[in-house]
Amino acid sequence: MIGKVAGMRCLGVCALVLVLATACGAGPSLGETTSVLRQDGAVLGRIELARKSTALTTDGSGCQAGTKRSLYTMTGDLPQGIDPAQASAAVTSALASEFHTMGYQEAEGPHAQFGVNVSVLEKRSLGIVFTVTLRTRQPNVEISGKTQCLPES
């Protein structure tokens, strides 16, 4: 009898582990991560930029069959009428604060070069990556976010 109970417990534990592994392995869908990307883009969209333009699209290039990624872009120019260095510092500070609040962490990426400052931020739990480019030519600010290639369902 003790052997049967121990065997049933082992079977129950193994079944639970299998169910949890399957559930965890599925990961978020494209719809779920796109929703987060859209929400995070809306937060970033509150930052004041002249001639601001935003877009949210999906793209399958570079993805395996049956998967796509979502892409968010926002471009704009630094506010006019104030020192460009101050405007750039204000936008940089606002972006850093918003990304930190939303749970993004700095990731590896290119560094400042030739009048262009590039930052890469990642929400590792969902695999969402944002690239922020600040430059002296217009548009001064370009923010692009993307999800990983994920199943559409």
Secondary structure, 3 states (H helix, E strand, C coil): CHHHHHHHHHHHHHHHHHHHHHHHHHCCCHHHHHHHHHHHHHHHCCCCCEEEEEEEEEECCCCCCCEEEEEEEEEEECCCCCCHHHHHHHHHHHHHHHHHHCCCEECCCCCCECCEEEEEEEECCCCEEEEEEEECCCCCEEEEEECCCEECC
